[in-house]
């Protein structure tokens, strides 16, 4: 059985047309403060689709992949996953196929958001 590269796993349209439409309807709100998604170890803002009604389970999983990808590509370059190439490929496909996801506007953390992230990492057992 041939080995399938991580890029081949995500080569098709990253989000379904229905999920893409829902995600593209989200509006970026720069005044929001992040929350910490402890299971993924990353920051998430409320306007990034966490609570979007009607999003498929696959769409939710792929949004979570984008949060992880953003973490390892932009927010915390020292963090790694078991398959960084999968998340990098997912990010690149989403950037190419998805317009206007609010998370694309948060590639650089403010000093306040960086401090919050560091606090969450340091105190993860208390969260």
C-alpha positions as CSV (number, residue, x, y, z in Angstrom):
1,X,0.0,0.0,0.0
2,X,1.5,3.4,-1.0
3,X,2.2,6.0,1.6
4,X,0.0,9.0,1.2
5,X,1.7,12.3,1.9
6,X,0.1,14.8,4.2
7,X,-0.4,17.1,1.2
8,X,-2.3,14.4,-0.7
9,X,-4.6,13.9,2.3
10,X,-5.8,17.5,2.1
11,X,-5.4,18.1,-1.6
12,X,-9.2,18.3,-2.2
13,X,-11.2,21.3,-1.2
14,X,-10.3,21.9,2.4
15,X,-13.9,22.9,3.5
16,X,-17.1,21.8,2.0
17,X,-19.0,24.5,0.1
18,X,-21.6,24.7,2.9
19,X,-18.9,25.0,5.6
20,X,-16.9,27.5,3.6
21,X,-20.0,29.7,3.2
22,X,-20.6,29.7,6.9
23,X,-17.0,30.4,7.7
24,X,-16.8,33.2,5.2
25,X,-19.8,34.8,6.8
26,X,-17.9,35.3,10.0
27,X,-16.9,38.9,10.8
28,X,-13.6,39.9,12.2
29,X,-13.8,41.7,15.5
30,X,-10.4,43.2,16.5
31,X,-11.6,44.1,20.0
32,X,-12.1,40.5,21.1
33,X,-9.8,38.9,23.6
34,X,-8.7,35.3,23.1
35,X,-9.7,32.2,25.1
36,X,-7.3,29.3,25.6
37,X,-8.3,26.0,24.0
38,X,-6.6,23.7,26.5
39,X,-7.0,20.5,24.5
40,X,-5.3,22.0,21.5
41,X,-3.0,24.3,23.4
42,X,-3.8,27.3,21.4
43,X,-5.6,30.6,21.5
44,X,-9.1,31.0,19.9
45,X,-11.2,34.1,19.5
46,X,-15.0,33.9,19.5
47,X,-15.3,35.3,16.0
48,X,-13.3,32.4,14.5
49,X,-16.2,29.9,14.2
50,X,-16.0,28.0,17.5
51,X,-19.7,28.4,18.1
52,X,-20.9,28.7,14.5
53,X,-24.3,27.0,14.0
54,X,-24.7,24.6,11.2
55,X,-21.0,23.8,10.7
56,X,-20.4,20.2,10.1
57,X,-18.3,18.0,12.4
58,X,-15.6,17.8,9.7
59,X,-15.7,21.6,9.4
60,X,-15.2,22.0,13.2
61,X,-12.2,19.6,13.1
62,X,-10.7,21.5,10.2
63,X,-11.1,24.8,12.0
64,X,-9.3,23.3,14.9
65,X,-6.6,22.2,12.6
66,X,-6.2,25.9,11.5
67,X,-5.9,27.0,15.1
68,X,-3.1,24.5,15.6
69,X,-1.5,25.4,12.3
70,X,-1.6,29.1,13.3
71,X,0.0,28.2,16.6
72,X,3.0,26.3,15.1
73,X,3.5,28.6,12.1
74,X,3.0,32.0,13.7
75,X,2.3,32.1,17.5
76,X,4.8,29.6,19.0
77,X,7.6,28.5,16.6
78,X,9.0,26.2,19.3
79,X,5.8,24.1,19.4
80,X,5.5,21.0,17.3
81,X,2.9,18.4,16.6
82,X,3.2,14.7,15.6
83,X,2.7,15.8,11.9
84,X,3.6,19.5,11.4
85,X,3.6,19.0,7.6
86,X,-0.1,18.1,7.8
87,X,-1.0,21.4,9.6
88,X,1.2,23.4,7.2
89,X,-0.5,21.9,4.2
90,X,-3.9,22.5,5.7
91,X,-3.0,26.1,6.4
92,X,-1.8,26.7,2.9
93,X,-5.0,25.1,1.4
94,X,-7.2,27.1,3.6
95,X,-5.4,30.4,2.8
96,X,-5.8,29.6,-0.9
97,X,-9.5,28.4,-0.7
98,X,-11.0,30.5,2.1
99,X,-11.7,34.2,2.0
100,X,-12.0,36.3,5.1
101,X,-11.7,33.9,8.0
102,X,-11.1,36.1,11.0
103,X,-8.2,33.9,12.2
104,X,-6.1,35.0,9.2
105,X,-6.0,38.5,10.9
106,X,-4.3,37.2,14.0
107,X,-0.9,36.0,12.9
108,X,0.9,38.2,15.2
109,X,-0.1,38.3,18.9
110,X,-0.4,41.6,20.7
111,X,1.8,41.9,23.9
112,X,-1.4,41.4,25.9
113,X,-2.4,38.2,24.0
114,X,1.2,36.9,24.2
115,X,1.2,37.4,27.9
116,X,-2.1,35.6,28.2
117,X,-0.9,32.7,26.1
118,X,2.3,32.4,28.2
119,X,0.2,32.5,31.4
120,X,-2.0,29.7,30.1
121,X,1.0,27.5,29.2
122,X,2.6,28.1,32.6
123,X,-0.7,27.4,34.5
124,X,-2.2,24.8,32.2
125,X,-2.9,22.4,35.1
126,X,-5.0,25.1,36.8
127,X,-7.2,25.8,33.7
